[in-house]
């Protein structure tokens, strides 16, 4: 597989193949996904904004695309989407900093 084809937008269309390869598990996931993202105690808009933030921390381009469109459909503004991305950015950077204490400990323990 060459890198040019790794994240083609159209590749997401192949997800349906899993419904034939592993139907029970795939269908369980699809049902779970729909329930998890539907309005409950949190609105669908808030859940889509959370999904955008998570997608930016996991780095999934398909999820970024799908959930950004979902947030827009749920009436999120571009500013709200940007704010969700900034939350993800802060958490990802903060995680690197917080894990830095392990480097300090390793440094102090080494001879």
ZAMARNU-311457 format. One line per 5 residues: number of its first residue (from 0); for each residue z negated, y negated, x of N, C-alpha, C. Coordinates in nm, 2 decimals, padded with zeros to 4 digits, always signed. Layout:
NUM) Z,Y,X,Z,Y,X,Z,Y,X; ...
***
This chain:
0) +00.00,+00.12,+00.09,+00.00,+00.00,+00.00,+00.00,-00.12,+00.09; +00.09,-00.21,+00.07,+00.09,-00.33,+00.15,+00.01,-00.44,+00.08; -00.04,-00.54,+00.15,-00.13,-00.64,+00.10,-00.06,-00.73,+00.00; +00.07,-00.74,+00.00,+00.14,-00.82,-00.10,+00.12,-00.77,-00.24; +00.10,-00.64,-00.26,+00.09,-00.59,-00.39,-00.05,-00.56,-00.44
5) -00.15,-00.59,-00.35,-00.29,-00.55,-00.38,-00.34,-00.62,-00.51; -00.32,-00.75,-00.52,-00.37,-00.82,-00.64,-00.26,-00.89,-00.72; -00.16,-00.82,-00.74,-00.06,-00.87,-00.83,-00.12,-00.88,-00.97; -00.09,-00.99,-01.04,-00.15,-01.01,-01.17,-00.11,-00.90,-01.27; +00.01,-00.85,-01.25,+00.06,-00.74,-01.34,-00.01,-00.61,-01.32
10) -00.08,-00.59,-01.20,-00.14,-00.46,-01.18,-00.25,-00.43,-01.28; -00.31,-00.53,-01.34,-00.42,-00.51,-01.43,-00.37,-00.43,-01.55; -00.24,-00.43,-01.58,-00.18,-00.36,-01.69,-00.19,-00.21,-01.67; -00.22,-00.16,-01.55,-00.24,-00.02,-01.53,-00.37,+00.03,-01.57; -00.47,-00.05,-01.61,-00.60,-00.01,-01.65,-00.59,+00.10,-01.76
15) -00.49,+00.08,-01.85,-00.47,+00.18,-01.96,-00.45,+00.32,-01.92; -00.41,+00.34,-01.79,-00.39,+00.48,-01.74,-00.52,+00.55,-01.74; -00.63,+00.48,-01.72,-00.76,+00.55,-01.72,-00.80,+00.61,-01.86; -00.74,+00.55,-01.97,-00.76,+00.61,-02.10,-00.71,+00.75,-02.11; -00.61,+00.78,-02.03,-00.55,+00.92,-02.03,-00.62,+01.01,-01.92
20) -00.65,+00.94,-01.81,-00.71,+01.02,-01.70,-00.86,+01.06,-01.72; -00.93,+00.97,-01.79,-01.07,+00.99,-01.81,-01.11,+00.92,-01.94; -01.06,+00.97,-02.05,-01.07,+00.90,-02.18,-01.21,+00.88,-02.23; -01.30,+00.97,-02.22,-01.43,+00.95,-02.27,-01.51,+00.84,-02.20; -01.50,+00.84,-02.07,-01.57,+00.74,-01.99,-01.50,+00.61,-02.00
25) -01.37,+00.60,-02.00,-01.30,+00.48,-02.01,-01.33,+00.41,-02.15; -01.32,+00.49,-02.26,-01.35,+00.44,-02.39,-01.49,+00.39,-02.40; -01.58,+00.46,-02.34,-01.72,+00.42,-02.34,-01.74,+00.28,-02.27; -01.67,+00.27,-02.16,-01.67,+00.14,-02.09,-01.61,+00.03,-02.17; -01.50,+00.05,-02.23,-01.43,-00.05,-02.31,-01.53,-00.10,-02.43
30) -01.59,+00.00,-02.49,-01.68,-00.03,-02.60,-01.80,-00.11,-02.55; -01.86,-00.07,-02.44,-01.97,-00.14,-02.38,-01.93,-00.28,-02.34; -01.81,-00.30,-02.28,-01.77,-00.43,-02.23,-01.76,-00.52,-02.35; -01.70,-00.47,-02.46,-01.68,-00.56,-02.58,-01.82,-00.60,-02.64; -01.91,-00.51,-02.64,-02.04,-00.54,-02.69,-02.12,-00.63,-02.60
35) -02.11,-00.61,-02.47,-02.18,-00.69,-02.38,-02.13,-00.84,-02.38; -02.00,-00.86,-02.41,-01.95,-00.99,-02.40,-01.94,-01.06,-02.54; -01.98,-00.99,-02.65,-01.97,-01.05,-02.78,-02.10,-01.13,-02.80; -02.09,-01.22,-02.89,-02.21,-01.31,-02.92,-02.33,-01.23,-02.97; -02.44,-01.27,-02.92,-02.57,-01.21,-02.96,-02.67,-01.32,-02.95
40) -02.77,-01.30,-02.87,-02.87,-01.40,-02.84,-02.81,-01.52,-02.76; -02.71,-01.48,-02.68,-02.63,-01.58,-02.61,-02.49,-01.59,-02.68; -02.44,-01.70,-02.68,-02.30,-01.72,-02.74,-02.20,-01.66,-02.65; -02.08,-01.63,-02.71,-01.97,-01.57,-02.64,-01.93,-01.67,-02.53; -01.94,-01.80,-02.55,-01.90,-01.90,-02.45,-01.99,-01.89,-02.33
45) -02.12,-01.88,-02.35,-02.22,-01.87,-02.24,-02.20,-01.74,-02.16; -02.17,-01.63,-02.24,-02.14,-01.50,-02.17,-02.02,-01.51,-02.08; -01.91,-01.58,-02.13,-01.79,-01.59,-02.05,-01.82,-01.68,-01.93; -01.90,-01.78,-01.94,-01.94,-01.86,-01.82,-02.02,-01.78,-01.72; -02.11,-01.70,-01.77,-02.18,-01.61,-01.68,-02.08,-01.51,-01.61
50) -01.99,-01.46,-01.69,-01.89,-01.37,-01.63,-01.80,-01.43,-01.53; -01.77,-01.56,-01.55,-01.70,-01.63,-01.44,-01.78,-01.64,-01.32; -01.90,-01.68,-01.33,-01.99,-01.69,-01.21,-02.00,-01.55,-01.14; -02.02,-01.45,-01.22,-02.03,-01.32,-01.15,-01.90,-01.28,-01.09; -01.79,-01.30,-01.15,-01.66,-01.27,-01.10,-01.64,-01.34,-00.96
55) -01.69,-01.46,-00.95,-01.68,-01.53,-00.83,-01.77,-01.47,-00.72; -01.88,-01.42,-00.75,-01.96,-01.35,-00.65,-01.91,-01.22,-00.62; -01.85,-01.14,-00.71,-01.79,-01.01,-00.68,-01.65,-01.03,-00.62; -01.59,-01.14,-00.64,-01.46,-01.17,-00.58,-01.34,-01.10,-00.65; -01.36,-01.07,-00.78,-01.25,-01.00,-00.86,-01.15,-01.10,-00.92
60) -01.03,-01.10,-00.86,-00.94,-01.20,-00.92,-00.90,-01.17,-01.06; -00.90,-01.04,-01.10,-00.86,-01.01,-01.24,-00.97,-01.06,-01.33; -01.10,-01.04,-01.30,-01.21,-01.09,-01.38,-01.21,-01.24,-01.39; -01.18,-01.31,-01.28,-01.18,-01.45,-01.28,-01.07,-01.50,-01.38; -00.96,-01.44,-01.37,-00.85,-01.48,-01.46,-00.89,-01.45,-01.61
65) -00.93,-01.33,-01.64,-00.96,-01.29,-01.77,-01.07,-01.37,-01.83; -01.18,-01.39,-01.76,-01.30,-01.46,-01.81,-01.28,-01.61,-01.82; -01.20,-01.67,-01.73,-01.17,-01.81,-01.74,-01.09,-01.83,-01.87; -01.00,-01.75,-01.90,-00.92,-01.76,-02.02,-01.01,-01.74,-02.14; -01.10,-01.64,-02.13,-01.20,-01.61,-02.24,-01.29,-01.73,-02.26
70) -01.33,-01.80,-02.15,-01.42,-01.91,-02.17,-01.35,-02.03,-02.24; -01.22,-02.05,-02.20,-01.14,-02.16,-02.26,-01.12,-02.13,-02.41; -01.10,-02.00,-02.44,-01.08,-01.96,-02.58,-01.21,-01.98,-02.66; -01.32,-01.97,-02.59,-01.45,-01.99,-02.65,-01.50,-02.13,-02.65; -01.40,-02.22,-02.62,-01.42,-02.37,-02.62,-01.51,-02.42,-02.51
75) -01.51,-02.35,-02.39,-01.57,-02.40,-02.27,-01.48,-02.51,-02.22; -01.54,-02.61,-02.16,-01.47,-02.72,-02.09,-01.44,-02.68,-01.95; -01.34,-02.75,-01.89,-01.32,-02.72,-01.74,-01.44,-02.76,-01.66; -01.51,-02.86,-01.70,-01.64,-02.90,-01.63,-01.74,-02.79,-01.64; -01.75,-02.72,-01.75,-01.85,-02.61,-01.77,-01.81,-02.49,-01.68
80) -01.68,-02.47,-01.67,-01.63,-02.36,-01.59,-01.66,-02.40,-01.44; -01.63,-02.52,-01.40,-01.66,-02.56,-01.26,-01.81,-02.55,-01.23; -01.90,-02.59,-01.33,-02.04,-02.58,-01.31,-02.09,-02.43,-01.29; -02.03,-02.34,-01.37,-02.06,-02.20,-01.35,-02.02,-02.15,-01.21; -01.90,-02.20,-01.16,-01.86,-02.16,-01.03,-01.95,-02.22,-00.92
85) -02.00,-02.34,-00.94,-02.10,-02.40,-00.85,-02.23,-02.32,-00.85; -02.27,-02.27,-00.96,-02.39,-02.18,-00.97,-02.37,-02.06,-00.88; -02.25,-02.00,-00.90,-02.22,-01.88,-00.82,-02.22,-01.91,-00.68; -02.16,-02.02,-00.64,-02.15,-02.06,-00.50,-02.29,-02.08,-00.44; -02.38,-02.15,-00.52,-02.51,-02.17,-00.47,-02.59,-02.04,-00.45
90) -02.57,-01.94,-00.54,-02.64,-01.82,-00.53,-02.58,-01.73,-00.41; -02.45,-01.74,-00.40,-02.39,-01.66,-00.29,-02.43,-01.72,-00.15; -02.43,-01.85,-00.14,-02.48,-01.91,-00.01,-02.63,-01.89,+00.01; -02.70,-01.91,-00.10,-02.85,-01.89,-00.09,-02.88,-01.75,-00.05; -02.80,-01.65,-00.10,-02.83,-01.51,-00.06,-02.81,-01.49,+00.09
95) -02.70,-01.55,+00.14,-02.68,-01.54,+00.29,-02.80,-01.60,+00.37; -02.84,-01.72,+00.32,-02.96,-01.78,+00.38,-03.08,-01.70,+00.37; -03.11,-01.65,+00.25,-03.23,-01.57,+00.23,-03.23,-01.44,+00.32; -03.11,-01.38,+00.33,-03.10,-01.26,+00.41,-03.11,-01.30,+00.56; -03.10,-01.42,+00.59,-03.11,-01.47,+00.73,-03.25,-01.44,+00.79
100) -03.35,-01.43,+00.70,-03.49,-01.40,+00.75,-03.49,-01.26,+00.82; -03.40,-01.17,+00.77,-03.40,-01.04,+00.84,-03.34,-01.05,+00.98; -03.25,-01.14,+01.00,-03.20,-01.16,+01.14,-03.31,-01.22,+01.22; -03.39,-01.31,+01.17,-03.50,-01.37,+01.25,-03.60,-01.26,+01.28; -03.63,-01.17,+01.19,-03.73,-01.07,+01.21,-03.67,-00.97,+01.32
105) -03.54,-00.93,+01.31,-03.48,-00.84,+01.40,-03.48,-00.91,+01.54; -03.45,-01.04,+01.55,-03.45,-01.11,+01.68,-03.59,-01.11,+01.74; -03.69,-01.14,+01.66,-03.83,-01.14,+01.71,-03.88,-01.01,+01.75; -03.83,-00.90,+01.69,-03.88,-00.76,+01.72,-03.80,-00.70,+01.84; -03.69,-00.76,+01.88,-03.61,-00.70,+01.99,-03.66,-00.75,+02.12
110) -03.64,-00.67,+02.23,-03.69,-00.71,+02.36,-03.58,-00.77,+02.44
***
